[in-house]
Amino acid sequence: LWKTIQPQSYFIFGNQTCLIQQTMAFMIPSVLTGQLLKENMKTPLQIDNFLLGLIAKQSELENKIEKVSKNRVGAFYTHKLSTIDNILAIVEINNNLFDQRILEPSCGQGIFLLRLLVKVYQQFPSPEVIANFIEKNLIFVDINPQMVSLTQLNLQNLFQFLFEDNYQGHFNGFEFDFTKKVSSSGGGLFGNSCPIHPLSRFLGKIDYVIGNPPYVTLYGRRDK
């Protein structure tokens, strides 16, 4: 297996200098590029510290939410990486994952998706692979549009942290209430009442649903 890159103008082999035109392609073994990627990987400790910093900001935001509002929308965030890891244990990190879609129906600030992205990165530390995974495989939803925006921002920041480069792709992030009551007449996200909702195109195409769902009591339900 080989990887094509654009070379510099000059390469030195032994005591000879070779001029290579910029329009030509220089072939190097992909195993070598993989080794270089792994050598530049962030350590688990560096990654955990980055995620714990995001969790700290998440806690600050949660403390600012009024208790009544928090109970009404069921907004209770997950703060322990160990809890997140236990939930993500159901997801098999291998090549098959790139043919599957993962949905987070109450994303908050995206901590479950961020942790999942880290696990994929540890097996496939390529910016192209991770960017494609964000764009093609991750779907996230929240009732609060601010949370959708924060998840997008956090995914961008994590990508920049891992690769020291900007993420240029798009996101599958949507504002929607997943606790909304579905009527017997076919209402709801995938029913006749929402035929043009952009999320509806993923009907029957979700392989994993992960996260911490909204916690609402009988007296706190939004659809009562």
N, C-alpha and C positions, 0 to 999 in steps of 0.2 A: 504494500500500500504506500502511496506517495502523496505528497501535498505540494501544490503549486503556489509559489510566492513570487512577487516581483523583486528582483535583486537590486543591489546598489550597482553603480557603474563598474566598479573594479572588485575582483576577488583575487586573493593571493593564495596560491597552492604551492607549498614548499618555497622554492626560491624564484618562482615564476609568477608574474602578474598577468592576469587575463582580463581583457576588456570585454564586457558583456553588454549588449544593447539593452536599453530600458524596455523595449518592446518584447524581449524574449522572456521566457519563463524558466526559472531555475527550479529543479526538482530536488526535494529533500525527503527522506523517509518520514512517514507520518508518525512512526514510533518515536522518532527524535523530537518531533513537535509535541507529542504527548508527554514526553519526559520533561521538556522545558516548561510546559503548562503546570505539571505537578510540582516542579521545583519552585514555582512562583505562587503556589497556593497559600491562602490564609490558613493559619493553624486553627484547630478547634477552639482553643482558648480565645484567640482573637475574634472569632466568629461569635462565640457565646457572649463575650463582652459587648460586642456590637448589638446583638439582639437584646441583651439585658438593658442596654441603654434605651432602646426603643420601648421596652416594657415599662421602664421607669417613667417615660413620657406618657405612656398609655395610662399609668396609674394616676398621674397628675391630672390628665383630662377627665378620668372617671370621677375623681374627687370634686371636680367642678360641676358635674352634672347634678342637678337637684334630685333629691331622693324620690320625689313624686314622679318626676319625668323618667327616672331610671326604672322605677317599678312599672310604669305604664308601658314602656317599650321593651322591657326585659333586658336592659343593657347591663350585663355583668361580664367583665372581661377576664380572660385567662392570663395569669401572671407567672406561672411556673413552667419552665422549659421541660421538666420531667413529665408533667401532665400532657403537654403538647406531644412529646415523644411517644408517650403511651398510646395516644390516639392515632398518631401517624404510623405506628407499627403495622397497621393493616395495609399500608401502601408498599408494594414491592418495588424497590428501586432497581430497575434493570432496563434493557432496551425496549421492552414491551410498553413501558410507561409513556413513551413518546407517541404511542398510538391511542392513548387514553386521555380522557378529560376529567379534571378534578374541580368540583364545585365547592365553594365556601359560601353558604347561604346567609350568613350573618358575620361578615368579615371583620367588623370593627376596624382596627388599624392593620389587619392582615398578618398577625403574628403566626397563624397556622400555615399560611402560604409561604411566608418568609422562611420558616423552619423547614418546610418541605423543599423549598428551593435550595437551601443549604445542603440538604441530604443528597439532592440530585447533583449539585456542584461537587460534592466530595467524591462522587463516582465518575462524573463527567465534567472536569474542570475546564470547559471550553466556553468562551464568551458567545460564540455562535450557537452552541447547543443550548445554553441557558437562555439566551434571548429568544430563540425559537420556542422553547418550553413555556416561557411567559406568554408569548403571543398566541400560541396554538393550543396549549393544554390547561391553562389556568383560567377559571371563571369565578368571579366573586360578586357578591350582592350584599347590600345593606339597606335598611329603611332610611338611614341618614346619609344624604349625599356627601356630607363632610367626611364620613368614614370611608366612602368609596374613593374620594380624592386622597385621603391620607394613606390608604392602602397602595394606591398607585405611586404616591410619593415615596413610600417606604420601599417598594419594589425597585424603584429607580435608585434610591440611595444604597440599597443592598448590592445591586448590580455594580454601581460605581465603586463601592467598597471592595468588592471581590476582584474586579478587573481593572480598576482605575481608568474606567472609560464610561461614557454615557450610554444608557439604553435608548435605542432609537426606534423601537417597535411600538405597537399599540397594545391596549389592554382590553380584556373582556370584563369590564366592571360596570355594574348596573345598580340603579336605585330601585328597590322593590321591597315589599313587606311580605316575608315568607310565612308569617302567622296569619295572613289574611284568610278569612273563611272561604272555602270553596263550596259553592252551592251545587245542589243536585242537578241543576239545569245546565251545568257546564261552565259556570263562571270561574274566575281565578286566572292564574298566570297562563295556563295552557288551554283554557277553555275559549268559548266563542266570544266572551266579553273582552278578551285581550288578544285579538288575532295578530296585531302588528307589534306587540312588545318584542324588542330585539332579543331578549333572552329566550323567547319561545322557539327559536331556531335550534336550540340545543335539546329539545324534547326527544327522549329516547337515546341521547348521545352522551350521557353522563355515566362515568365508570366509578367514581368515588365521590362521596359527599362527606366532607370533613368539617370540623370546627366545634364551636360551643354555641348551640342554638339559643335563641332568645328564651329567657326564663320568665314566664308570665303565669300568674295564678288565675283561678277562675274569676276573681274579681279585678284582675288587672289586664285581662285580654283586650286587645284593641278591636276585636271583631265581635264582641259579646252582643 
